[in-house]
Amino acid sequence: MTEGQTATERARALADPAAFDEIADPALRRVLRAYLGRGALPVIPRGGAKRSLLLAYLATAFEPGVRYGEPEVNAIVGTWHPDVAALRRYLVDEGLLARQDSVYWRCGGWT
């Protein structure tokens, strides 16, 4: 990611299959190629390690310490999958985003 990118621009960049080759972790590369291989998430993994890896990767679109309103979160996660409510819920349930009064912030995941 480059400095000055919006979260939506970071979200699009994260889903770009051309960027996957730069990822050192082979397990993460496999999951990304399987689920984001066409630049979007056609299906959200049901759970387990694959979904956890994928969600932790996608959570990096959110800057730590920044507060996001629900419409902005919807725009960000909507770049990956149309079911924005499910993705928001999974990011919160996984402990990657926190929520209070329709405001979200990144509270976990990779740095």
N, C-alpha and C positions, 0 to 999 in steps of 0.2 A: 504494500500500500504506500501511497505517497502522501506526504503532508498536505493538508488542505482539501483532501477528498471528503465529500459528504458521505454519510453512512450508506446512502443508497448507491453511490458510486462504488464504495468498498464492497457492498453486497454483490453488485454486478461483477466486479473483478474477482471475487472469491468463487463465483460460479463459472468463470472462464476456464474451460478445459486446458487451454494453453499454459495456464499457471500451475497445473498439477505436477508437471515434471520437476519443478523447483522444490517440491516438498520432500524432505529427507525421509520421513517415516513411510516405509513401504505399505504398511497396513492402512494408513490414512489415504495414501494415493489410490489403493485398490477400492476403498469405499467411495472416494470422490469420483473415480472413473465409473463406478457402477451406478451411482445415484445422481451425479451431476454431469455425466458425460456429454450431455447435449446442452449444457449451460443453464438448466433448470432442473428442478426436482419433480419428476413425473409421479413419484410415489414416495411417501415418507416411510422409512423403515419402522416396523412395528415396535421395536424396542431392542434392548440388549446393547452389546458393544458397538455394533455398526451405527445405531442411532446416536449413541453417546458420542462417538467420534465425530460424526457428521454435525451434530448440534454444537459441539465445542468449537469446531472449525467455523461454522456459520456465525457463532456468537462473536467472533473477532471483528465482525462488521460494526459492532457497537463499541464506542470508545469508553473505557473505564472513566467513571466520574462525571459522565455526561448524562443528563436526564432527557428522556424521550417521551413525548406524548404518544398516546395510543395510535393516532392517525399516522404519525411518523414511523412507528414500529410496524404498522400494517404495510406501509409503502416499502420498507426495507425487506421484510420477510416475504412480501408479495412478489419481489423479484425472483424468488426461488420457487414458490408454490402458491396456488390460488387460495388454499385453505389457511388464511392468515391466523385465524383464531386457534387452530390446532398447533401451528408452529409457535405462536406466542406462548401457549399453554405448555408445550413441551420444553421450551427454553426456560420457563419459570420452574416447572417441575424438576428439571435437571439441575437447578441451582445456578444457572448461567445468567439469568436475568432476575431481578427482583421487581415487584410491582406494588404500588400503593396509589390509590385514587386515580387510576388510569395513567399513571406516570411510571415509566420503566427505566431501569438502569442496569448496567452490566455489573454483576457481583461475583462472577466466577469465570472459570475457563482459563485459557492460556493467555500469557502476556504477550 
